[in-house]
Amino acid sequence: MPTTLGPSTVKDWLATPEGKHWELIHGNLIMTEETGGNSGLAGEIEWRIRSYLDGRSSGIVRHNVAFSFPEILDADREGVVPDLCYIPNDQLDGWDNEANVQEEVIPVLVVEILSPSTEKIDLVDKVEIYRAVGIREYWIFDRQAETVRIYRFQEDPEKPVAVKRFDDTLRTPLLPEFSLELPRVRQALAIGRKGSRPSR
């Protein structure tokens, strides 16, 4: 279970200790945990998106960046740290390299990876938040079930438009010609699983 403190504000959020993964969800400070497997999956997805973006200059991909959205949501009640996000060039005018929290940037794509401490947050609370602020696409990876829920809120505001399995290929209109071959992702994550051995 995640550690939860509330009621709290963005000021409280910014005062949390460095090195801990805190988010502010509906006025509650929540400390979540990241497993080695989740970190590996996030790194694999980031590397593949970054490779796609190399030379295209269409935007940036970042991990574990804090966002609040004061012009859209109650600035004192919501602060999120997506596992990954893609920000196109038209949003980068508001990017501040020195800020602890980005307040003038809205990613078009966010990626979250489920863990026992984040499942409800990712599947319920963040669906509400990302829909409200205008995130265009939201991927929720479930390593245990080997699935990816894909939300495109303009197509369906309530439920995923698709659920991909780890034997599928994931594509998005936000990144033309990009494809994430999930069997390769599964293979990359095999190292470290109980009973698995690196291939030679």
N, C-alpha and C positions, 0 to 999 in steps of 0.2 A: 504494500500500500504506500502511496506517496505521502510525504510529509506535507500537511496543509495548515496554513495560518490565515486567519481572517477575523474581521474585515481588514483589508489592506488597500493601499493606494500605490500609484506609480512611484511616489517618493519612497515608500517602503521597499518597493521592488528594486529601485536603484541602489538601496542601501544594503542589499543582501550580499553575503560574502562572495568574493571572487573564487572561482573554481567550483562553485555549486550551480546546478542547472535549475534556476527558479523561473517560473512563469506566473503571470497574474491573470487569473481566469475568473471572470465575474466577481471581482473584488476579493478573491482569495489567493494568497500566495501559495504556490504549489511547487515543491521540490521533487523533480523526477530524476530517474536514474537511467544511464545509458549502458547497455550491455556491450560486450566485445563484438557480438554478432551484429547488433544494430549499427555500431560504429563502422564495421566492415562493409555492411550493405550501403550505408550512406556514402562512404568513400568510393565504393564501386560506381554508384549512380553518378556521383559528382564527377568522377574521372571521365565517364562516358559522355556526359553533357558538355564538360569542358573541352573534350577532344572534338566534339561536334562544333562548338563555338569557335575553336581556334581558326583564325583567318576569316571568319564571317563578320566579326565586329557588330553583332546584333544585340549584345547584352552581356550580362555576367551571371555566373552561378556562384552562390555563397552558402556556407553551412553555419548553423548556430548563430545567426544574427538576430538581435532583439529588435522588435518592431512594436510601436504603438501607433494608433490612428486617431489622433485627437480631433480631426475635422469630421470624423465619421462616427466614431464610438465615444463613449464616456472615457475620456483620457485617464481618469483616475481609477478605472476598473479593469482595463484590459491591457495586457502586455504579453506578446507571444515570442517564442524562439523556435521557428521551424527547423527541422533537421536539415532541410535543403530548400533553397528557393532560386528561381530564375527571375531576373529583373531586366527588362528590355531597355534599350537606350533612351526611350522617351520618358522613363522614370528616373533616370540617373541624375537629372538636374537637382533633384532633392537629396541625393546621397551625400552623407557627411562622413568622411573617413575617420574623423576624430570623435564622433559621437558614440556613446555607449548604447543608445537606442536610436534607431532610425524612425523619424516622425513624419517625414514628407515623402516617403517611398512606399509604393504598393507593388509587391511582386505580382506577376501574372500567373506564376506557377509555384505551388508549394508542395513539398514532399514531407510526409511524416511516416515514421516507422514504429509500429506498435510494440509496446512492451507492457508487462503487467502494471507498471506504475502510470502509464499514459493511455491505456486503452479507452477509458470513458472520455477522457479529455479529447483525444484524437477523433473518436467516432461520433461524439455528440457536440461537445462545447466548441471545438475548433471548426466543425462544419458550420455552426451558427456564426462564429466570428468571421471566418473567411468568406462566407456568403455575403455577410453584411458589408464588408469593406470593399468588395468587388474583385476578390481573387477570381481569376477566370477558370483555373483548373487546379484540382487538389488530388494528389495521389496518396493513398494510404496503403503502405506495404505491411503485410502480415507474414513474417518469416515462418511462423509455425504452420499456418495453413497454406503457405506458398501461394498467396493471392495478392492482387493489387486492386483496390477499389478506386475507380476513376470518377471524380465529380467534375462536371462542367455545369456550373450553376445557371448559365444562360439557357442551357438545354433542359435541365431539370433541377430546380432549386432544392428538392427534397431528398433525392436518392441518387446513387451512382448511375452514370450512363452506361458503365461497363464494369465487369469484374474479370480481370485477366489472371490466368494461372501462370506458374513459373515455367510452363512449356510453351507460352505464347510470345508474341512480339508486341511491345508497347510503342505506340506512335501517338503524336499529338500535333494538332494543327498549329500550335504555338511555335513549333520548331520544325519547319518544313524539311523533309528528307531525313530527319532524325529517327532512328529506331533503336529501342532498347531490347536486345534479344535476351529475354529472361532466362532461357536455359544456360546461357553463358554466365549470367549473374549467379544462378544457382551453383554452377561449377566453381566460380570464384569464391563462393562462401563455404564450399565443402571443407576447406581446411579449418580445423578447430572444432568440427562437430564430433561428438562422442562416437567413437567407432570408425571415424574416417581417417584416411591417410593421404598425404599429398601425393598427387600423381607424379610419376617419374618420366 
